[in-house]
Amino acid sequence: MGKQIWLSLVLSFSSKYLHLIMDEIIQIKISLMNSSPSIWREIQVHRETTFFELHHIIQITMGWQNYHLYGFNTEGYRIGEISEDSMEDYGSNELLNSRDIKLVDVITVGETLSYEYDFGDGWLHQIEVQNFLSCDKDEYPVCIGGEMRCPPEDCGGLHSFYDSLEILKDKNHPEHKEWFNGSLRNTTLIYLIY
């Protein structure tokens, strides 16, 4: 009788955590929060990917330029890049180093975490952990889906970006000439055309 209980416990534990042993790939969906239509990417990364590496993967797949600071938040953990400057200004004693923390150590299927890029403009992303998978490709990370382009860097955040699009569409708007001749002209016009 004791062996059956032990075997039952082992099988129960194994089925719950088997993906940690067998599945090497994590599939996640990254969405720019409050964007409409939704700006998103679906990617697959190796489970040993650090949050520092994930930050760079997000930068490339979403179309950001990696000019600004970033941070992840999950289940009470703050994960970001720690530097001597951040230790004085940002209270990094509460911040886990993104170079040390691996995805597999922190996340589970169905979990949602947040990623913020550029604390000034406040580009908030929601990251949904969709699945743990076995390797079926030669190289990872890989972007397997997505829609829409990200707004241009340093445009003031999502609200300001949408305001600038409305101004550019309306030739009679009092700020139209300023925006049309301004620094956002080329990058914002691309969004109007495509």
N, C-alpha and C positions, 0 to 999 in steps of 0.2 A: 504494500500500500504506500509506503514512504517513497519508493522509487517512482511510482506513478505521479504523485504530487510533485516531486522534484522535476520529472520530465515535463509535466504540464507547465510548471513555472518557467523552465528553460525555453520551451516552445513559445510561450506567451511573450517572454522577454525578447526572444530572437525575432519573432514576427514584427515586434514594435520597432526594434533597432537594427534590423537586418540591412536596411539601406545604408547605414553608416559603415558597414563592412563591404557590401557588394557594389553599391551604386557610387560611381565616381563623379558624376556630372549633376550639377544643380541647374534647373531651369527656372528663371525668374522673369517677371514682367516689370518693367520700369515705366511709370507714367508721370508726366509733368502734371502735378496737381492743379486743378481748377482750369486747365486748358480746355477750350471748346472750339473746334472739335478736339478730341483727345490726342495729345502728342505722346506716343508710347513706343517702346521697344521690347522685344522678347529675346532674351539671350540665354545661352547655355555656357556655363563656366565650370571649371574643375572644382571639386569640393575643397581642395587645398588652397584655393585662391584667397589671398589676404584682402582685407577691406581697403587697403592702400591700392592694391591691384584692381579691385572692383571699381574704385573711384576712377581710375584711368580708363577702364573699359567703358564705364558710363560716359565719360567725357567724349570718347571716340564715337560710340554708337549714337549718342544723342546729338552730337554736333557741337558741343561746347569747346572752348579754346583753352581750358585749364589755366585761367588767369587768376583764380580766386581760391579762397579757403573753402573747406567742405567739412561736413560731419554727418555721421550716421547715428540714428537713434533706434534702439530696439530693446523692448522689455526692460527699461530702466538703465540700459547701458548707453553711454555716449562714446562713440568711436571716431577718432579723427587723427590728424597729423600733429604730433607734438614737436614743438621747437622751443628754443630758449625764450623767444619772444612770447610765445603762447603761454608759457609757464607763468610769466608775470602778469599778462593781460587777460587771459581767458580762463584761468582756474584749471589748468590742465591736470591738476592732481585728481580731478574727477573724470578725466578723459582717458580712455584706453587708446593705446597706440595702434593706429590702423595698420602699421607694418608688421605687428606681432599677432594680431587676431585673425584667425582663418574663419571662413564662412561656416565650415562644418562644425566648428566649435561653438557656434552661437545660434544658428538658425535651424528651423524645422519646417517641414512641409505645411503649407497653409498659413504660415506666419506672414505678417506684414510689418515692414520696417520703413523708416523714412530716411531720406538722403537730402541734405540741403547743400546747394552749391551757390556760392557768392552770397555771403551773409548780408551784403548791402542790398542787392536786388531781390534776394530771397527766393531763389528758384527751388521750390519744394517738390520732391519726387516721392512717390509711393512705390515701394518695392514689394511685390508679392512673390513669395516662394511657392512656385507652382508644383515642382516635382523633383525627385531624385531619380536619375536615370543611369543606365549603363552606357559606357562609351560606344558610339557607333560611327564616329568620325575620327580622322587622324589628328586634327588640330582643334584646340579650344583656346580661347573663347570663340563663340560664333553667334552672330545676330541672326535669328531665324524669322523675325517679323517686326513690323513697326508701321507707324503712320505719322505723317506730318513732320515738318522741320521744327527745330527749336528756334525760339526768337533769337535775335542777335545779342551778343554780350553787351553789358553796360547800357541797356536801354531803359533801365529803371524798374524792371520787374514786369510781371505778366500784365497787370492792370495798365501800366504806362505803355506797354507794347500794343495792347489792343486799342488804347486811346490814339496812339500814333497812326495806326492803320485807318481808323475812322477819319482822322484829320486828313490823311493823304487821299482818301476816297472823295472827300468833299472839297472841291476847288474853291468854294465860297467861304470855307471855314477861316476865321481870322488868323489862325496859326498855320494854315496850309503852306504859304510861301516859306515861312521859317523852317518847317519840317522838310519841305521839298528840297530846299537848298542846304539843309543841315547834314549833320554827320550820319544820320540814319537813312539818308536818301537811298543809297544803293541797296543796302541790305533789306530795308523795309519794302522797297518796291518789288523785290524778288518775291515776297510773300503775297503781294497783290496780283502778280502776274501768274504765279503757279498755284 
